[in-house]
Amino acid sequence: MRKLETSEIQRVSGEQFQNLPKNPWVLILDNIRSLHNVGSFFRTADAFAVEKIYLCGITGTPPNREIQKTALGATQTVAWEYYEQIREVLLNLKNQNYVIISVEQTDQSISLEKFRVELQKKYALIFGNEVLGVSPEAIELTDVALEIPQFGTKHSLNVAVSAGIVMWHFLQHKLRT
């Protein structure tokens, strides 16, 4: 075994990425305060070929040096839009037949491994503030709440790490077909 050289990794260009089919998932960042987390969302969304990111409330937007530190250029490849009020974007997505999913611990959460992704559906995945979680306004419009199983003492994960786990779960359903 040997590590691949950068020149051996088959990466697509930004232009090629724009023309690739995207997964029918959008990410909604609900008042994410850390610009580094925002950058991580962009980079992970690029890796999973996510359709779009919606930045809401206090969530920082590109161009921003701190976002770029972790995004590594993904702000140029992943489509994004800013909304001051999350309610507006959620109502728009509901009208486009997206299933609205909050990644949050609620009294009706489904454990992630039990959730079956239906390939013909479009999904909007909401990730909340690092301290407060998904806002009450977003929970009110949520169709499903997903919870990532955890076994330690903290009962929380970094929000960008949570996004990677959830997107991997969604991708697994696609790859099994």
URWO-V538197 format. One record per helix or strand. SS is the DSSP state (@ for helix, = for strand). FROM is the first residue (numbers start at 1). TO is the last residue. Records with the same first field share a line. If there is no record, write none. Layout:
SS: FROM-TO + FROM-TO
//
This chain:
@: 6-8 + 14-19 + 35-47 + 65-71 + 74-76 + 86-95 + 112-114 + 136-140 + 159-175
=: 23-30 + 50-56 + 80-83 + 98-103 + 110-111 + 122-129 + 133-133 + 144-147
//
